[in-house]
Every structure is written in structure tokens, then in C-alpha cells.
Amino acid sequence: MSSIQNPHNHITAITPASDTQVHQQPSPALVFLLACGAALSVASLYYSQPMLGILASDLGISNVAVGYVPTLTQLGYALGILLLAPLGDKHDRRNIILIKAGLLVAALLVMAAAHSLSLLLLASLAIGLTATMAQDIVPAAATLAHESRRGKVVGTVMTGLFMGILLSRVVSGFVAEQFGWRSMFVLAAVGVTLIAVAVWRGLPHFAPTTTMSYRALLASLLDLIRRHGKLRRAALAQGLLAMGFSGFWSTLAVMLHAEPFHMGSAVAGAFGLAGAAGALAAPLAGHLADKHGPELVTKVGTGISTVSFAIMNLSPLFPPTAQLWLLGIGTVGFDLGVQSTLIAHQTIVYGIDNAARSRLNAVLFVGMFIGMAAGATLGSVLLAQWGWIGVTGMATVTSLAALALRFWRVA
């Protein structure tokens, strides 16, 4: 084992004695496992959203109070990325993934057993913190893949992550309506347990890449933010988009549960299929970024999101059936825009400093999930005060702000 001391930042990079792990291409089965692991871990953040109306009725809490469930989940995820993701550079990622998987299973089971708002919120925060195993899985895939195919491997895992975000709503909406909302969290715990067993059996160990102290790792995040304007713009723009994204998804079930629709969680979850259609098209953004540059893709993506949310503001002008069609079309559009912009932002951020990709990724996703937490809270308040038009209006404004930021030329 050899080490290289960098006198500038006091980072000690450690390379394994054998590079076999890095240069051997991961098998399709292992890539599929990582994609499934990313999907099931990040899906834990979104199971609650389509069934918030049912959950509020069952526990006898207000719609505003139940809105704190997705808020704390997203906030926990942001805190987990900030405080836990950098550990992947210092410790074996395989062990980190397994530990987080065990804790996530426990948090999901507590959620399933919760009978009070306080325990529900505590479990939501814990789910957010431990679901960050997805942010350990993606760098693991990048490390295992040969440079010539790294983009394809990481893209496959990211597609799994996107599908986990969107299809989780479809599954949870159906399960909650047919078997009760508690059953969904038990089923989720079983799924994560199976992934943990597969990871334990099939994922190799990873050598640490630094001996930096934990405090130094966190301090380096602030240094990266201070030194790189591109990173600041990417994190802020993605955070603004995430506000509208989260505001929409965290209030959709409550809106459909009320007049004039009176629809159950299964219908709210079915909108995830429309979002999945947008997410499946989003990887094409990578090809556009390669050909025309990621900056163009960020402008196109934020523009599509802005137009999609603006169209939804017209909903009150139409009868209920037409409103549902308008919602479906808008959902495909804004999910395509948000996911395309995220891919382009990752391309920009990863190009800043090859030696700090995990921490650069952490900053980007912290900005994104802080935006999601803010959007969930603001969406619940706006829905209670101004109705659905308040939610879609907020999403339009935040998307427009992200678009303006992408056109604002600042170093």
C-alpha cells in the first residue's frame, strides 16, 4: 500500500496494493444489484407522499401537520449527505452501505409501528438520514467501473435511482389503498433487507482514499463551495427546481383526496408513472451534454420545468377530467426537466476537481434536498392557504428563478 502526501490540503490519498478491483469491469448482475440498491434506498424517501391523506385521517392529524413527514424525510436526507456521505472517502464503502441498510430497515419498521405524530416525525428523519446509502452506492459503481465505461455504469445506477424516486409513489399508493399504509413500510423494510444480503454476498471491499480527519472532510466542503462558482450555481439552481418538484409531489395526494376529485392514494401514486416516463427520457440529456455542453442542457431543462408548471396554473379553468389530463402532461414535462438538469449539473460539478468528486456531489445533493425539504413545507402551507394554485404558482416561480440563474453569467 502506497500513500501520496499533498502539502497543499494535507490530504493523504491511499491506493490499494492491487488495482484489480478498479480495472475489472463489474458484471451486469452487480450493476443491476447496485441499481436496485439505489432505487430501494432512495424510494424510502417517497413512500409516504401518495398516502399522506390516508395517513392524516388514520392518525387524526391535520394536513399541515402531516406535511412535516416528507419535510423531515428530505431534511434528514440532506443532513445525511452533508454529515455522512464524505465518510465514503475515509472508510470502506461496502461496510458503510451495510450499516446504513440495517439502520434504514429499523427506521422503516418504527415508521410502520408509529401511532403518534412525534414518533412518525422521528422515524421520518431517521429514514432520511439512512436512505443516504444511495449516495454511497453511486460512487461505488463509479469506482468499480473502468474509465471507458464509467459513464454507462453510473448512468444505469442513476436510472435505477430515478425510477426508485418515481415508481415508489405508484407502489405505495396501491399498497396503502389495498393493504393499509403500515404494510407499505413493512414491505419496504423487507426489500432493503434483501438488498443488504445481496450486497454482503456480492459487493467487494473498497480501500479508503484519504486519511483526513472527519472534521477536515467537512471543512473541505466549505472550501469547495467558497472556491467554485460553478458549484454554487449548480447547487442553488437544482435546489430551486427541487422546491417545486417536492412541493408538487408532497401535496398531490392531499389535493386529489379533497374536492372535486375525492380520489385515493392509488390515483396519486399512478402519477408516478407519468413522472417515470419523463425520467426515462432524461438520460438522453447526457448525449446532448456531450455534444453541445451541459450548460445548454441546464437551460433547456429548467425551461421545460418552468413551462410545465406554468401550464398547471391553468387547471381551475377546466373541468375535473381535463384537469387530470393537464396534471399528467405537466408531470411528464417537469420530471423530464428536473432530471435532465440534474444530469447536466452532475456533469458540470464532476468536472471541477476529479479528486473531490464525492464531496462535490455531496454539496450538489445537499442543495437539492434542502430545496426539497423547503418545498414540502411551503407546499403544505400554500395548499392550506391558497389551494392547488398556490402550489403550482410557487413551483412556477422557483423554476423560473432557476432558469434565470442558469442564464446569469457569473464566475
Contacts in CASP RR format, 6 or more apart in sequence:
PFRMAT RR
TARGET T0000
AUTHOR 0000-0000-0000
METHOD contacts of the structure
MODEL  1
MSSIQNPHNHITAITPASDTQVHQQPSPALVFLLACGAALSVASLYYSQP
MLGILASDLGISNVAVGYVPTLTQLGYALGILLLAPLGDKHDRRNIILIK
AGLLVAALLVMAAAHSLSLLLLASLAIGLTATMAQDIVPAAATLAHESRR
GKVVGTVMTGLFMGILLSRVVSGFVAEQFGWRSMFVLAAVGVTLIAVAVW
RGLPHFAPTTTMSYRALLASLLDLIRRHGKLRRAALAQGLLAMGFSGFWS
TLAVMLHAEPFHMGSAVAGAFGLAGAAGALAAPLAGHLADKHGPELVTKV
GTGISTVSFAIMNLSPLFPPTAQLWLLGIGTVGFDLGVQSTLIAHQTIVY
GIDNAARSRLNAVLFVGMFIGMAAGATLGSVLLAQWGWIGVTGMATVTSL
AALALRFWRVA
1 14 0 8 1.000
1 15 0 8 1.000
1 16 0 8 1.000
1 17 0 8 1.000
1 207 0 8 1.000
2 14 0 8 1.000
2 15 0 8 1.000
2 17 0 8 1.000
3 12 0 8 1.000
3 13 0 8 1.000
3 14 0 8 1.000
3 15 0 8 1.000
3 211 0 8 1.000
4 12 0 8 1.000
4 13 0 8 1.000
5 12 0 8 1.000
6 12 0 8 1.000
6 13 0 8 1.000
9 220 0 8 1.000
10 212 0 8 1.000
10 216 0 8 1.000
11 210 0 8 1.000
11 212 0 8 1.000
11 216 0 8 1.000
11 220 0 8 1.000
11 355 0 8 1.000
12 210 0 8 1.000
12 211 0 8 1.000
12 212 0 8 1.000
13 209 0 8 1.000
13 210 0 8 1.000
13 355 0 8 1.000
14 207 0 8 1.000
14 208 0 8 1.000
14 209 0 8 1.000
14 210 0 8 1.000
14 211 0 8 1.000
15 207 0 8 1.000
15 209 0 8 1.000
16 22 0 8 1.000
16 207 0 8 1.000
21 143 0 8 1.000
21 144 0 8 1.000
21 204 0 8 1.000
21 205 0 8 1.000
21 206 0 8 1.000
21 207 0 8 1.000
22 143 0 8 1.000
22 144 0 8 1.000
22 146 0 8 1.000
23 146 0 8 1.000
24 144 0 8 1.000
24 146 0 8 1.000
25 144 0 8 1.000
25 145 0 8 1.000
25 146 0 8 1.000
25 149 0 8 1.000
26 34 0 8 1.000
26 141 0 8 1.000
26 144 0 8 1.000
26 145 0 8 1.000
26 153 0 8 1.000
30 144 0 8 1.000
30 202 0 8 1.000
30 203 0 8 1.000
31 141 0 8 1.000
31 153 0 8 1.000
31 156 0 8 1.000
31 157 0 8 1.000
33 195 0 8 1.000
33 198 0 8 1.000
33 199 0 8 1.000
33 202 0 8 1.000
33 203 0 8 1.000
34 137 0 8 1.000
34 140 0 8 1.000
34 141 0 8 1.000
34 157 0 8 1.000
34 203 0 8 1.000
35 156 0 8 1.000
35 157 0 8 1.000
35 159 0 8 1.000
35 160 0 8 1.000
35 161 0 8 1.000
36 160 0 8 1.000
36 195 0 8 1.000
37 133 0 8 1.000
37 134 0 8 1.000
37 137 0 8 1.000
37 195 0 8 1.000
37 199 0 8 1.000
38 134 0 8 1.000
38 137 0 8 1.000
38 138 0 8 1.000
38 157 0 8 1.000
38 158 0 8 1.000
38 160 0 8 1.000
38 161 0 8 1.000
38 164 0 8 1.000
39 160 0 8 1.000
39 161 0 8 1.000
39 163 0 8 1.000
39 164 0 8 1.000
39 167 0 8 1.000
40 164 0 8 1.000
40 188 0 8 1.000
40 191 0 8 1.000
40 192 0 8 1.000
40 195 0 8 1.000
41 100 0 8 1.000
41 101 0 8 1.000
41 104 0 8 1.000
41 131 0 8 1.000
41 132 0 8 1.000
41 133 0 8 1.000
41 134 0 8 1.000
41 137 0 8 1.000
41 192 0 8 1.000
41 195 0 8 1.000
42 131 0 8 1.000
42 134 0 8 1.000
42 161 0 8 1.000
42 164 0 8 1.000
42 165 0 8 1.000
42 168 0 8 1.000
43 164 0 8 1.000
43 165 0 8 1.000
43 167 0 8 1.000
43 168 0 8 1.000
43 171 0 8 1.000
43 188 0 8 1.000
44 104 0 8 1.000
44 108 0 8 1.000
44 127 0 8 1.000
44 128 0 8 1.000
44 131 0 8 1.000
44 168 0 8 1.000
44 188 0 8 1.000
44 192 0 8 1.000
45 70 0 8 1.000
45 73 0 8 1.000
45 74 0 8 1.000
45 77 0 8 1.000
45 127 0 8 1.000
45 128 0 8 1.000
45 131 0 8 1.000
45 165 0 8 1.000
45 168 0 8 1.000
46 70 0 8 1.000
46 164 0 8 1.000
46 165 0 8 1.000
46 168 0 8 1.000
46 169 0 8 1.000
46 172 0 8 1.000
46 249 0 8 1.000
47 168 0 8 1.000
47 169 0 8 1.000
47 171 0 8 1.000
47 172 0 8 1.000
47 184 0 8 1.000
47 185 0 8 1.000
47 188 0 8 1.000
48 55 0 8 1.000
48 69 0 8 1.000
48 70 0 8 1.000
48 73 0 8 1.000
48 124 0 8 1.000
48 172 0 8 1.000
48 181 0 8 1.000
49 70 0 8 1.000
49 169 0 8 1.000
49 172 0 8 1.000
49 249 0 8 1.000
49 250 0 8 1.000
49 252 0 8 1.000
49 253 0 8 1.000
49 268 0 8 1.000
50 169 0 8 1.000
50 172 0 8 1.000
50 173 0 8 1.000
50 176 0 8 1.000
50 252 0 8 1.000
50 253 0 8 1.000
50 265 0 8 1.000
50 266 0 8 1.000
50 268 0 8 1.000
50 269 0 8 1.000
51 172 0 8 1.000
51 173 0 8 1.000
51 176 0 8 1.000
51 177 0 8 1.000
51 181 0 8 1.000
51 184 0 8 1.000
51 253 0 8 1.000
51 265 0 8 1.000
51 268 0 8 1.000
52 63 0 8 1.000
52 66 0 8 1.000
52 67 0 8 1.000
52 69 0 8 1.000
52 70 0 8 1.000
52 250 0 8 1.000
52 253 0 8 1.000
52 254 0 8 1.000
53 63 0 8 1.000
53 66 0 8 1.000
53 253 0 8 1.000
53 254 0 8 1.000
53 257 0 8 1.000
53 265 0 8 1.000
54 176 0 8 1.000
54 177 0 8 1.000
54 180 0 8 1.000
54 181 0 8 1.000
54 257 0 8 1.000
54 264 0 8 1.000
54 265 0 8 1.000
55 66 0 8 1.000
55 69 0 8 1.000
55 120 0 8 1.000
55 181 0 8 1.000
56 62 0 8 1.000
56 63 0 8 1.000
56 65 0 8 1.000
56 66 0 8 1.000
56 254 0 8 1.000
58 181 0 8 1.000
59 66 0 8 1.000
59 115 0 8 1.000
59 116 0 8 1.000
59 117 0 8 1.000
59 120 0 8 1.000
61 117 0 8 1.000
63 254 0 8 1.000
63 380 0 8 1.000
63 383 0 8 1.000
63 384 0 8 1.000
64 380 0 8 1.000
64 381 0 8 1.000
64 384 0 8 1.000
65 117 0 8 1.000
66 254 0 8 1.000
66 380 0 8 1.000
67 250 0 8 1.000
67 376 0 8 1.000
67 377 0 8 1.000
67 380 0 8 1.000
68 121 0 8 1.000
68 124 0 8 1.000
68 377 0 8 1.000
68 380 0 8 1.000
69 120 0 8 1.000
69 121 0 8 1.000
69 124 0 8 1.000
70 124 0 8 1.000
70 246 0 8 1.000
70 249 0 8 1.000
70 250 0 8 1.000
70 376 0 8 1.000
71 250 0 8 1.000
71 373 0 8 1.000
71 375 0 8 1.000
71 376 0 8 1.000
71 377 0 8 1.000
71 380 0 8 1.000
72 121 0 8 1.000
72 124 0 8 1.000
72 125 0 8 1.000
72 128 0 8 1.000
72 373 0 8 1.000
73 124 0 8 1.000
73 125 0 8 1.000
73 127 0 8 1.000
73 128 0 8 1.000
73 131 0 8 1.000
74 128 0 8 1.000
74 246 0 8 1.000
74 369 0 8 1.000
74 371 0 8 1.000
74 372 0 8 1.000
74 373 0 8 1.000
74 376 0 8 1.000
75 125 0 8 1.000
75 128 0 8 1.000
75 369 0 8 1.000
75 370 0 8 1.000
75 373 0 8 1.000
76 125 0 8 1.000
76 128 0 8 1.000
76 129 0 8 1.000
76 369 0 8 1.000
76 373 0 8 1.000
77 128 0 8 1.000
77 129 0 8 1.000
77 131 0 8 1.000
77 132 0 8 1.000
77 369 0 8 1.000
77 372 0 8 1.000
78 365 0 8 1.000
78 366 0 8 1.000
78 367 0 8 1.000
78 368 0 8 1.000
78 369 0 8 1.000
78 370 0 8 1.000
78 372 0 8 1.000
78 373 0 8 1.000
79 129 0 8 1.000
80 128 0 8 1.000
80 129 0 8 1.000
80 132 0 8 1.000
81 132 0 8 1.000
81 135 0 8 1.000
81 362 0 8 1.000
81 365 0 8 1.000
81 366 0 8 1.000
81 369 0 8 1.000
82 218 0 8 1.000
82 221 0 8 1.000
82 362 0 8 1.000
82 366 0 8 1.000
83 218 0 8 1.000
84 96 0 8 1.000
84 100 0 8 1.000
84 129 0 8 1.000
84 132 0 8 1.000
85 132 0 8 1.000
85 135 0 8 1.000
85 136 0 8 1.000
85 358 0 8 1.000
85 359 0 8 1.000
85 361 0 8 1.000
85 362 0 8 1.000
85 365 0 8 1.000
86 214 0 8 1.000
86 217 0 8 1.000
86 218 0 8 1.000
86 220 0 8 1.000
86 221 0 8 1.000
86 358 0 8 1.000
86 359 0 8 1.000
86 362 0 8 1.000
87 96 0 8 1.000
87 214 0 8 1.000
87 217 0 8 1.000
88 96 0 8 1.000
88 136 0 8 1.000
88 139 0 8 1.000
88 208 0 8 1.000
88 358 0 8 1.000
89 208 0 8 1.000
89 209 0 8 1.000
89 210 0 8 1.000
89 212 0 8 1.000
89 217 0 8 1.000
89 358 0 8 1.000
89 359 0 8 1.000
90 208 0 8 1.000
90 210 0 8 1.000
90 211 0 8 1.000
90 212 0 8 1.000
90 214 0 8 1.000
90 217 0 8 1.000
91 208 0 8 1.000
92 205 0 8 1.000
92 206 0 8 1.000
92 207 0 8 1.000
92 208 0 8 1.000
93 136 0 8 1.000
93 139 0 8 1.000
93 140 0 8 1.000
93 143 0 8 1.000
93 206 0 8 1.000
94 140 0 8 1.000
94 199 0 8 1.000
94 203 0 8 1.000
94 204 0 8 1.000
94 205 0 8 1.000
94 206 0 8 1.000
95 205 0 8 1.000
96 133 0 8 1.000
96 136 0 8 1.000
97 133 0 8 1.000
97 136 0 8 1.000
97 137 0 8 1.000
97 140 0 8 1.000
97 196 0 8 1.000
97 199 0 8 1.000
97 203 0 8 1.000
98 196 0 8 1.000
98 199 0 8 1.000
98 200 0 8 1.000
100 130 0 8 1.000
100 131 0 8 1.000
100 132 0 8 1.000
100 133 0 8 1.000
100 136 0 8 1.000
101 130 0 8 1.000
101 133 0 8 1.000
101 192 0 8 1.000
101 193 0 8 1.000
101 195 0 8 1.000
101 196 0 8 1.000
101 199 0 8 1.000
102 130 0 8 1.000
102 192 0 8 1.000
102 193 0 8 1.000
102 196 0 8 1.000
103 126 0 8 1.000
103 129 0 8 1.000
103 130 0 8 1.000
104 127 0 8 1.000
104 130 0 8 1.000
104 131 0 8 1.000
104 133 0 8 1.000
104 192 0 8 1.000
105 189 0 8 1.000
105 192 0 8 1.000
105 193 0 8 1.000
105 196 0 8 1.000
106 126 0 8 1.000
107 123 0 8 1.000
107 126 0 8 1.000
107 127 0 8 1.000
107 128 0 8 1.000
107 129 0 8 1.000
107 130 0 8 1.000
108 123 0 8 1.000
108 127 0 8 1.000
108 185 0 8 1.000
108 186 0 8 1.000
108 188 0 8 1.000
108 189 0 8 1.000
108 192 0 8 1.000
109 185 0 8 1.000
109 186 0 8 1.000
109 189 0 8 1.000
110 119 0 8 1.000
110 122 0 8 1.000
110 123 0 8 1.000
110 126 0 8 1.000
111 120 0 8 1.000
111 123 0 8 1.000
111 124 0 8 1.000
111 127 0 8 1.000
111 185 0 8 1.000
112 182 0 8 1.000
112 183 0 8 1.000
112 184 0 8 1.000
112 185 0 8 1.000
112 186 0 8 1.000
112 189 0 8 1.000
113 182 0 8 1.000
114 120 0 8 1.000
114 123 0 8 1.000
134 161 0 8 1.000
135 361 0 8 1.000
135 362 0 8 1.000
135 365 0 8 1.000
137 157 0 8 1.000
138 154 0 8 1.000
138 157 0 8 1.000
138 158 0 8 1.000
138 161 0 8 1.000
138 361 0 8 1.000
139 357 0 8 1.000
139 358 0 8 1.000
139 361 0 8 1.000
140 203 0 8 1.000
140 206 0 8 1.000
141 153 0 8 1.000
141 154 0 8 1.000
141 156 0 8 1.000
141 157 0 8 1.000
142 150 0 8 1.000
142 153 0 8 1.000
142 154 0 8 1.000
142 357 0 8 1.000
143 206 0 8 1.000
144 153 0 8 1.000
144 204 0 8 1.000
145 151 0 8 1.000
145 152 0 8 1.000
145 153 0 8 1.000
145 154 0 8 1.000
155 283 0 8 1.000
158 283 0 8 1.000
158 343 0 8 1.000
159 279 0 8 1.000
159 280 0 8 1.000
159 283 0 8 1.000
162 276 0 8 1.000
162 279 0 8 1.000
162 282 0 8 1.000
162 339 0 8 1.000
163 276 0 8 1.000
163 279 0 8 1.000
163 280 0 8 1.000
165 279 0 8 1.000
166 272 0 8 1.000
166 273 0 8 1.000
166 275 0 8 1.000
166 276 0 8 1.000
166 279 0 8 1.000
166 335 0 8 1.000
167 272 0 8 1.000
167 273 0 8 1.000
167 276 0 8 1.000
169 249 0 8 1.000
169 268 0 8 1.000
169 269 0 8 1.000
169 271 0 8 1.000
169 272 0 8 1.000
170 269 0 8 1.000
170 270 0 8 1.000
170 272 0 8 1.000
170 273 0 8 1.000
170 276 0 8 1.000
171 184 0 8 1.000
172 181 0 8 1.000
172 184 0 8 1.000
172 265 0 8 1.000
172 269 0 8 1.000
173 184 0 8 1.000
173 264 0 8 1.000
173 265 0 8 1.000
173 266 0 8 1.000
173 268 0 8 1.000
173 269 0 8 1.000
173 270 0 8 1.000
174 265 0 8 1.000
174 266 0 8 1.000
174 269 0 8 1.000
175 183 0 8 1.000
175 184 0 8 1.000
175 187 0 8 1.000
176 183 0 8 1.000
176 184 0 8 1.000
176 265 0 8 1.000
176 266 0 8 1.000
177 264 0 8 1.000
177 265 0 8 1.000
177 266 0 8 1.000
178 266 0 8 1.000
181 265 0 8 1.000
210 217 0 8 1.000
212 220 0 8 1.000
217 359 0 8 1.000
220 356 0 8 1.000
220 359 0 8 1.000
221 359 0 8 1.000
221 362 0 8 1.000
221 363 0 8 1.000
224 231 0 8 1.000
224 352 0 8 1.000
224 353 0 8 1.000
224 356 0 8 1.000
224 359 0 8 1.000
224 360 0 8 1.000
224 363 0 8 1.000
225 231 0 8 1.000
225 232 0 8 1.000
225 235 0 8 1.000
225 363 0 8 1.000
228 352 0 8 1.000
228 353 0 8 1.000
228 360 0 8 1.000
229 410 0 8 1.000
229 411 0 8 1.000
230 348 0 8 1.000
230 349 0 8 1.000
230 352 0 8 1.000
231 349 0 8 1.000
231 352 0 8 1.000
231 360 0 8 1.000
231 363 0 8 1.000
231 364 0 8 1.000
233 405 0 8 1.000
233 406 0 8 1.000
233 408 0 8 1.000
233 410 0 8 1.000
234 298 0 8 1.000
234 345 0 8 1.000
234 348 0 8 1.000
234 349 0 8 1.000
234 364 0 8 1.000
235 363 0 8 1.000
235 364 0 8 1.000
235 366 0 8 1.000
235 367 0 8 1.000
235 368 0 8 1.000
236 367 0 8 1.000
236 405 0 8 1.000
237 298 0 8 1.000
237 302 0 8 1.000
237 341 0 8 1.000
237 345 0 8 1.000
237 402 0 8 1.000
237 405 0 8 1.000
237 406 0 8 1.000
238 341 0 8 1.000
238 342 0 8 1.000
238 345 0 8 1.000
238 364 0 8 1.000
238 367 0 8 1.000
238 368 0 8 1.000
238 402 0 8 1.000
239 367 0 8 1.000
239 368 0 8 1.000
239 370 0 8 1.000
239 371 0 8 1.000
239 372 0 8 1.000
239 402 0 8 1.000
240 371 0 8 1.000
240 398 0 8 1.000
240 399 0 8 1.000
240 401 0 8 1.000
240 402 0 8 1.000
240 405 0 8 1.000
241 302 0 8 1.000
241 305 0 8 1.000
241 337 0 8 1.000
241 338 0 8 1.000
241 341 0 8 1.000
241 398 0 8 1.000
241 399 0 8 1.000
241 402 0 8 1.000
242 338 0 8 1.000
242 367 0 8 1.000
242 368 0 8 1.000
242 369 0 8 1.000
242 371 0 8 1.000
242 372 0 8 1.000
242 375 0 8 1.000
243 371 0 8 1.000
243 372 0 8 1.000
243 374 0 8 1.000
243 375 0 8 1.000
243 378 0 8 1.000
243 394 0 8 1.000
243 395 0 8 1.000
243 398 0 8 1.000
244 309 0 8 1.000
244 334 0 8 1.000
244 375 0 8 1.000
244 394 0 8 1.000
244 395 0 8 1.000
244 398 0 8 1.000
244 399 0 8 1.000
245 334 0 8 1.000
245 335 0 8 1.000
245 338 0 8 1.000
245 372 0 8 1.000
245 395 0 8 1.000
246 371 0 8 1.000
246 372 0 8 1.000
246 373 0 8 1.000
246 374 0 8 1.000
246 375 0 8 1.000
246 376 0 8 1.000
247 375 0 8 1.000
247 376 0 8 1.000
247 378 0 8 1.000
247 379 0 8 1.000
247 391 0 8 1.000
247 394 0 8 1.000
247 395 0 8 1.000
248 309 0 8 1.000
248 331 0 8 1.000
248 334 0 8 1.000
248 391 0 8 1.000
248 392 0 8 1.000
248 395 0 8 1.000
250 375 0 8 1.000
250 376 0 8 1.000
250 379 0 8 1.000
250 380 0 8 1.000
251 379 0 8 1.000
251 380 0 8 1.000
251 382 0 8 1.000
251 383 0 8 1.000
251 388 0 8 1.000
251 391 0 8 1.000
252 268 0 8 1.000
252 271 0 8 1.000
253 264 0 8 1.000
253 265 0 8 1.000
253 268 0 8 1.000
253 269 0 8 1.000
254 380 0 8 1.000
254 383 0 8 1.000
255 261 0 8 1.000
255 383 0 8 1.000
255 387 0 8 1.000
255 388 0 8 1.000
255 391 0 8 1.000
256 263 0 8 1.000
256 264 0 8 1.000
256 267 0 8 1.000
256 268 0 8 1.000
257 263 0 8 1.000
257 264 0 8 1.000
257 265 0 8 1.000
257 268 0 8 1.000
260 320 0 8 1.000
261 267 0 8 1.000
261 320 0 8 1.000
261 324 0 8 1.000
271 327 0 8 1.000
271 328 0 8 1.000
271 331 0 8 1.000
272 331 0 8 1.000
274 328 0 8 1.000
274 329 0 8 1.000
274 330 0 8 1.000
274 331 0 8 1.000
274 332 0 8 1.000
274 335 0 8 1.000
275 331 0 8 1.000
275 332 0 8 1.000
275 335 0 8 1.000
276 335 0 8 1.000
277 332 0 8 1.000
277 335 0 8 1.000
278 332 0 8 1.000
278 333 0 8 1.000
278 335 0 8 1.000
278 336 0 8 1.000
278 337 0 8 1.000
278 339 0 8 1.000
279 335 0 8 1.000
279 336 0 8 1.000
279 339 0 8 1.000
281 336 0 8 1.000
282 335 0 8 1.000
282 336 0 8 1.000
282 337 0 8 1.000
282 339 0 8 1.000
282 340 0 8 1.000
282 342 0 8 1.000
282 343 0 8 1.000
283 343 0 8 1.000
284 340 0 8 1.000
285 297 0 8 1.000
285 301 0 8 1.000
285 339 0 8 1.000
285 340 0 8 1.000
285 341 0 8 1.000
285 343 0 8 1.000
285 344 0 8 1.000
286 297 0 8 1.000
286 343 0 8 1.000
286 344 0 8 1.000
286 347 0 8 1.000
288 296 0 8 1.000
288 297 0 8 1.000
288 300 0 8 1.000
289 296 0 8 1.000
289 297 0 8 1.000
289 343 0 8 1.000
289 344 0 8 1.000
289 347 0 8 1.000
293 344 0 8 1.000
293 347 0 8 1.000
294 344 0 8 1.000
294 345 0 8 1.000
294 347 0 8 1.000
294 348 0 8 1.000
295 344 0 8 1.000
295 348 0 8 1.000
295 406 0 8 1.000
297 340 0 8 1.000
297 341 0 8 1.000
297 343 0 8 1.000
297 344 0 8 1.000
298 341 0 8 1.000
298 344 0 8 1.000
298 345 0 8 1.000
298 348 0 8 1.000
298 406 0 8 1.000
299 403 0 8 1.000
299 406 0 8 1.000
299 407 0 8 1.000
300 337 0 8 1.000
300 340 0 8 1.000
301 336 0 8 1.000
301 337 0 8 1.000
301 338 0 8 1.000
301 340 0 8 1.000
301 341 0 8 1.000
301 344 0 8 1.000
302 337 0 8 1.000
302 341 0 8 1.000
302 399 0 8 1.000
302 402 0 8 1.000
302 403 0 8 1.000
302 406 0 8 1.000
303 337 0 8 1.000
303 399 0 8 1.000
303 403 0 8 1.000
304 333 0 8 1.000
304 334 0 8 1.000
304 336 0 8 1.000
304 337 0 8 1.000
304 340 0 8 1.000
305 333 0 8 1.000
305 334 0 8 1.000
305 337 0 8 1.000
305 338 0 8 1.000
305 341 0 8 1.000
305 399 0 8 1.000
305 402 0 8 1.000
305 403 0 8 1.000
306 396 0 8 1.000
306 399 0 8 1.000
306 400 0 8 1.000
306 402 0 8 1.000
306 403 0 8 1.000
308 329 0 8 1.000
308 330 0 8 1.000
308 331 0 8 1.000
308 332 0 8 1.000
308 333 0 8 1.000
308 334 0 8 1.000
308 337 0 8 1.000
309 330 0 8 1.000
309 334 0 8 1.000
309 392 0 8 1.000
309 393 0 8 1.000
309 395 0 8 1.000
309 396 0 8 1.000
309 399 0 8 1.000
310 396 0 8 1.000
311 326 0 8 1.000
311 329 0 8 1.000
311 330 0 8 1.000
312 326 0 8 1.000
312 327 0 8 1.000
312 330 0 8 1.000
312 392 0 8 1.000
312 395 0 8 1.000
312 396 0 8 1.000
313 389 0 8 1.000
313 392 0 8 1.000
313 393 0 8 1.000
313 396 0 8 1.000
314 326 0 8 1.000
315 323 0 8 1.000
315 326 0 8 1.000
315 327 0 8 1.000
315 388 0 8 1.000
315 389 0 8 1.000
315 392 0 8 1.000
316 323 0 8 1.000
316 388 0 8 1.000
316 389 0 8 1.000
318 326 0 8 1.000
334 395 0 8 1.000
334 399 0 8 1.000
341 402 0 8 1.000
342 368 0 8 1.000
345 364 0 8 1.000
346 361 0 8 1.000
346 364 0 8 1.000
349 360 0 8 1.000
349 361 0 8 1.000
349 363 0 8 1.000
349 364 0 8 1.000
350 357 0 8 1.000
350 360 0 8 1.000
350 361 0 8 1.000
352 360 0 8 1.000
353 360 0 8 1.000
375 394 0 8 1.000
378 394 0 8 1.000
379 390 0 8 1.000
379 391 0 8 1.000
379 394 0 8 1.000
382 390 0 8 1.000
382 391 0 8 1.000
382 394 0 8 1.000
383 390 0 8 1.000
383 391 0 8 1.000
END
